[in-house]
Amino acid sequence: MNFLEMITYLGDRLDDSDHTTWSLAHKKNLLNLALLRVVSRLYEQGVWSVPSYAFSTVANTAEYDLPADFYLARFLLDADDYEIPLTDVFSATTETGEPTEACIVGAYSVSGTTTNYAKIRFNPVPDGVYNYTLWYNPAPPAMTEDTDIPPVPEVLHELIALEAGVAALKNKGFFELISSWVDDCQERWEFFMESVSSRQRGQSLLFKNVLPEY
C-alpha cells in the first residue's frame, strides 16, 4: 500500500472517507506515528538489527548531536564496553570530569515531515576525549507524498493503518469501538511474527518478543 491507499483504507475503516471527524492532516500524522511505532517494534523484537552510532567527546562540551534518523536511545557504551546510564533527568551542571551518565535532550516529532533535534548531554561535562557508542532505534522517513510506501514488509501496511485507527478512536473518545480494532492489530502482528523464522530474527540481549500494547 502507498500512502494514499493507507489514507483511503483508514478513512473507510473509520467510516470517515470525507475527513469530517478526522481531518486529512490528522490522519496523515496518525499514520506516520503508527509507522514509527511499528518500525520501533521491529527493532525491539529482534526482527531488525539495532544500529549504532560511534562518536567522541571534546573537552568542556556537554551536548552532542545525534544521527539524523535517531528516534529512541537503547543503551550507551564507553570505549571499554561499560554501559553508561541514560537518565531521564536533565543536568545543567558545569562540573567537569569523566562522564558517569548521560541523557537525551530535544525530541523527535512527526507533522507531515520528519524533524529531529535530539542531542545527548553528559554529566559531568567531559574534560577531554572519551569514545562512546550509542545503540538506538532509528526513525523511518515520514510519508508525505501519495506514492510513498512505508519501508516495512507489505504484510504490515494494513497494521499501520489499524494502529492509526486505534489512536484516532482514542483521540475522539470512542472507547467502545477500540476493542475490535485492538484485536485485529494483535492478530496481524502475531501472524507476521509467526511468519518470521528464528533464523531471520536478530538475537537481542535487551528485549523479549512480546505482544505490543495498545
Secondary structure, 3 states (H helix, E strand, C coil): CCHHHHHHHHHHHCCCCCCCCCCHHHHHHHHHHHHHHHHHHHHHCCCCCCCEEEEECCCCCCEEECCCCEEEEEEEEECCCCEECEECCCCCCCCEECCCEEEEECCEEECCCEEECCEEEEECEECCCCEEEEEEEECCCCCCCCCCCCCCCHHHHHHHHHHHHHHHHHHHCCHHHHHHHHHHHHHHHHHHHHHCCCCCCCCCCCCCCCCCCC
